[in-house]
Amino acid sequence: MEIYEIICGAVVLLISLLVIVLCLMQDQKQQQNMTSALSGGSSDSFYSKNEGNTREAALQKLTRTLGIIAGIALLAMNVVIPLIITLSK
């Protein structure tokens, strides 16, 4: 096993764990169902509705970015690194 494979595998594992943690940190989106419509809706104020928007937006952006980086690292690990290893021999 080459050093490139070990490093790339460790990076993919670390990024995957970070994506899992970030997904668990995000709030669940509330659905507007019939029970909330029949019970008078929600009693949220403007401040309570918009309090987490910046945090949620930042978590979603970071999750998306890390997912793209994980995909690129997986592609590199399975396509580019074997090509480099075969060309160096």
C-alpha positions, -999 to 999 in steps of 0.1 A, spaced: 0 0 0 14 33 -11 17 64 12 -7 83 -12 -34 57 -6 -30 59 32 -31 97 32 -61 99 9 -80 72 29 -74 91 61 -86 123 45 -117 106 32 -124 91 66 -120 124 84 -142 143 59 -169 116 61 -170 118 99 -172 156 97 -201 154 72 -220 130 95 -215 153 125 -225 184 105 -257 166 93 -266 157 129 -260 192 141 -285 207 116 -321 213 127 -349 193 112 -371 213 89 -407 216 103 -434 206 79 -467 225 78 -492 197 84 -529 197 91 -525 195 128 -507 228 130 -532 244 106 -561 232 127 -546 241 160 -540 278 151 -506 276 134 -474 285 153 -468 310 180 -433 319 168 -422 355 167 -401 371 140 -370 368 162 -375 331 170 -381 323 133 -350 340 121 -327 333 150 -310 303 135 -309 313 98 -273 323 98 -262 292 117 -283 269 95 -271 285 63 -235 282 74 -239 245 84 -256 237 51 -229 254 31 -201 237 51 -218 203 47 -222 208 9 -186 219 6 -172 190 26 -194 166 5 -179 179 -27 -143 177 -12 -151 141 -1 -163 132 -36 -131 147 -52 -109 128 -27 -127 95 -34 -122 101 -71 -86 109 -66 -82 78 -44 -98 54 -70 -86 69 -103 -57 93 -100 -36 76 -74 -36 41 -91 -27 59 -124 2 76 -107 14 44 -91 13 25 -124 32 53 -142 59 55 -115 67 18 -118 
